[in-house]
């Protein structure tokens, strides 16, 4: 019997983007983006999403799925259930969300790309590699990273001490005018809900040094 899949949703600040989080992985180890039905070839998930006339973009990584709607497409209260239904239907059929060929292409693309993540801040591995730190890192990777990556940014956990998670933000997140909102209204709220033992998320980034912020 196929294991049931649970799906949670969160509305982004921009209102045209919605974050879906599944209880099971949609795409392990890779991130995939799709902007059209043509790009969806090899992915049952992306192909099905682009049969919905209001879908503009989609991205998947780990247990996370990000969907952007077209202008004047209606409210997410009306639209989100159709996305959740697609995920459940594919899962119930026991079909893969992404074909082996699609994943192979992602592997090749990843090999050809050099992702430079510079963290000019000491990383306390003794703290972040604890059982709690590993669980937090999984949420960062599976749920939070995809939304930051869509803005050309990333977050690295540099310390975990006395209930506080210390994060460094790079790429498009460094110097972004919405960084404080992202931390407090997004990341902190999510992590404190998932881990009651935490008290806060601390941004250690020097945002004055940001070279290419997503929002200036």
N, C-alpha and C positions, 0 to 999 in steps of 0.2 A: 504493500500500500504506500502511495506517495505521501511523504511527510507534509502536513499542512504548512502553508507559508503565510506569515503575518506581514502586513504592510502598514507603516505609519507615514504620515505626511506632515510637512511643515512648509508654510508659506514664506517665501523670501521677502526681504524688504522692498525689492523692486516691483513686487506684485505680479509681474509677468512670468516669474519663475517659481516652480514648486519642487520641493525636495521630497522624494520618496525613499524610505528606508525599509528594506525587506529583512525578514528574520533569517533568510538563507542567502548565500552569495549569488549575485547575478553575473558577476564577471570577476574571477579571482586574479590577483597579481597584475592586472592591467587596467588602464583607463581607455575608454573608447568614446569618441564624439561622433555625432551624426547630424547633418544639416539638410538631408534630402532623402527621398526614397531610393535614389541611385546609390548613395553612400551606404544604405542599409543592407545591401546585398550580403548575405551570409549571416545575418542576425535576424532571427525570428522576432526578437523583442523590438529592435529598431524598425523593422519592416512593418510590424503591426501598428506601432505608434504612428508612423507616417501615413497610415490609412485614415487616421483621424485628421480631418481637414484643418484643424486649428493648431496642430503641432508645428512649431517653427524649428526648434533644435532639441536635441537630447544628448545626454552623456551618462555613462555608467562606469562605476568603479566599485569593486567590492560589493557591499550590500546596498550601495546608494545608486539612485537613479534621479537625474535632474532633467526636468522637462520645461522648456520655454514655450509659451503660447504666442500666437500671432496677436496683433493689435485688435481690439474689439472682439475678442473671441468668447467673451462671457466670463462668468465668475468661476473660480476654482472649485467652489462648492458643487457646481454642476459638472465641471470637467474632470476633476481628480478621480472620481469613482471609475471612469472609463479606463484610465491608465492602470489603476489597481486591478481591474477586471482582466486586462490583457496579461498582466504578470501572472495572475492566478490561473488563467486559462492555459497558458504555455506550460506552467509548472504542473498542472493537473494532467496534461497530455504527456508529461514526462519528456518533453522536447527540450533540447538545450536552448538557452537564450542566445548563445553565440556558437556558430559552427566551428569546428576544428580549423578550417581554412581561415576563417575570420580571425581567430586567435593567433594562428601562425603569422598572419600579416601584421598583427599588432606586435608580435615578438620581433619580427624583422624591422619594423619601424622603430621599436625601442632600441634595438642595437645601433641603428643609424643616428640616433639622437644622443647628444651629450647634454645631460641635465646638470647644470652647475648650481649647487646649493651652497652658498657661502654663509656660514654662521659665525660671525665675529664675536662669539660669546662662549665662555667655557661651558661645556656640557658635563653635568654630573651624572655619569653613567651608573654609579652605585645607587643612585636614587631612582632614575628612570627605568632601570632594568629590574626593578622589584616586581613581584606579581601584580601589584596595583598599577605600577607604571606601564607594564606590558598591556594590561587591559585598557588603560587610557590611550595608549598609542594605537591600539587596534581601532578605537572609535575615531581617532584623528585620521587614520588612514582610510577607513571604510566609509565614514560619514562626512567628515569635515573637509578633508583634502579635495574631493571632487569640486565642491563649490568654490574653494579658493583657487583651484587650478583653472576654473573657467574664467577667472579674472587675471590669470597669469601670475598668481601668487602661491605661496606655500607657508606652512607653519611647522616649526621644529620644536619639540619639547626639550628644554635644556636643563630643567630641574623639577623636582617634586619634593616639597618640604613642608611639613606641618599643615597638610591639607591644602596647600597652594600649588597650582600647576603653573610653571613658568614657561612661556612660549616666546619664540623669536619668529617674526614674520619677515619674509623676503619677497623678492620679485615685485609683482604689482601690488602686494599688500603693504610694502614698506613705504611710508609716506602717504598712504591713502587716507583721504579725509574721513572715510567711513570705518577706519580701523577700530576705533573705540566702540562703535556701535556693533561691529562684527564680534568683538571680544565679549562685551557685556550682554548684549541681547541675543547673540547667537551661540557662540562657543561656550561661554560660562554657563548659560542657562541649560544647555544640553548636557554638559559634563556633570554639573551639580545634580541634575535629575537622574543621570545614570549612576553616579557615585555619591551617595549621601555623605560619605566621609570627607569629601572635599569642601572647602570653604570659599575658594575664589580662583580666578585665572588672572595671572599677572603678565602683562605685555612688557617684555624687556627690550623691545626694538627701539633703536634710535631712528625715529621716523624722519628726522631732519635730513638724513642721508639718503632717503629714497630717490632713486634715479628715474623710475618710470611708474609712478603710482597709477592705479586704475582710476581712482577718483581724485582729482587735484583740488 
